[in-house]
Each structure stands twice: as C-alpha cells, then as structure tokens.
Amino acid sequence: MTHTGLLARIEAKPEHAAQVQELLEQALELARQETQTVTWYSFRLGPTSFGVFDTFDDEAGRQAHLNGKIAAALMNITPTLLAGTPDIQKIDILAAKLP
C-alpha cells in the first residue's frame, strides 16, 4: 500500500488559467516517467483553482517527485502564471481503495 502523498493547491492568475490547465494536463507524461510515483492526479477546483494529488510507497519516492520535473515546472511558472506560490502539503495515507 502507498503510505505517503502530496496535495498541492495551485491558483492561476485569471488570464492564465487555460495555460495552467494545459501544463497540468501535459504533466501526466512526466508523471508516467517517474518510477516511484504510484498515482498522480491533476484536477480543477474552480475557474482559476487547480490541484495535484499524488501518492508514493515511501518518503524516498515523495522526495524524488519533489525534486523532479513537475515540481520544477510549477516553480518556473509561479512568477508569471500563478497568483502565488503553490501550497504543497505532505500527507500520510491512512487508507486507500486502488484497482
């Protein structure tokens, strides 16, 4: 079972919401390349609010993801496309239903 995860909330500047959505959709390919990422989801909460939820078997996998290409891409767009720095929280998985 996966034991660790990340929950990120991302707020786009209104004029850049479509670009942020596109970036999150394209990030799926990067997530597929991460061997230690068990599950990865990007989602939209509202017109300018987005999020990412991902899980890992252990802390090493979570750290690899935090040091990976998706996190770097988010930090690169923060000054221009986002309303603020993404709120990224480490979470512990208590229970999960997986296929």
N, C-alpha and C positions, 0 to 999 in steps of 0.2 A: 504494500500500500504506500501511496505517496504520503509524506509526512510534513512537507514544508511547501510554502507557496508565497506568492506575491499578489498584492492587489494594488493596482495603480489607477488613480483618477487623474484625468487629463482634461483641461479646459482650454479649448481653442479660442482664439480671437474670432469674433463673429464672421469677419470677412475671409477667414482661412479655414473654416470648418470643413469644407469639401476637401481641401488639401490634407488636413489631418486625418479625415476618414480614409482617403486613398492611401496614405502612408501606413495606417494601421491594417488595411486590407492587404497591402503588399508585404507587410512584415510577416505574414503567415509563412512565406517561403523561407525566411530567415529562421523562424521558429522550428520549422521542419528539419533544418540542418543542425539544430542543437541536440546532440545525442542525450544530454542529461535533462532536457525539458520533457516531462511526461505529458502534460496537457497545456494548451495555450489557447486563450480566447481573447479576442478584442470585441468590444461592444460599444454601443451608443446609448447614452442615458437621456439625452435631450438634444436640442438644436446645436449646442456647442460643447456638450459634455460627453466625454468618452471614457473608456476604461480598458484595462487589460487585467486578466486573471490567469495565472499560470501555476503549475504545480511541479514538484521535484521530489525525488526519492530521499534526498538528503541535503544538508547545508552546502556541500560542495557543488551540487547541481544548481542550487539557487545562486550561489556566488558566481559561478561560471556565466549564468544568464545575466546577472547584474553587470558583469564585465564584458558582455557581448555586444554584438552589432545592433540589436534592437534598442538597448538602453542608450548606446552611443547616438543612434539616430534621434531618439527623443530629446536628448540633451542638445543636439545640434539645432533642432527646430525650436527649442524653447524661446530664444530671444525674438524670433520673427513670427512664428505661427501660433504660439501659445500665450494665454493670458497670464500665466505664471508657471512656476516650476511644477512638474508633475508630482503629485502626492503618492509616493510609493511606500507601501507598508508591507513588512514581513509578517506572514501569518503562519500559524500552525494548523494543519488539517486535523480535525477531530474525527471525522467520519466521511466516507465518500461512497457513492454508487457509481461504478465505472462499468463500461461494457465488457 
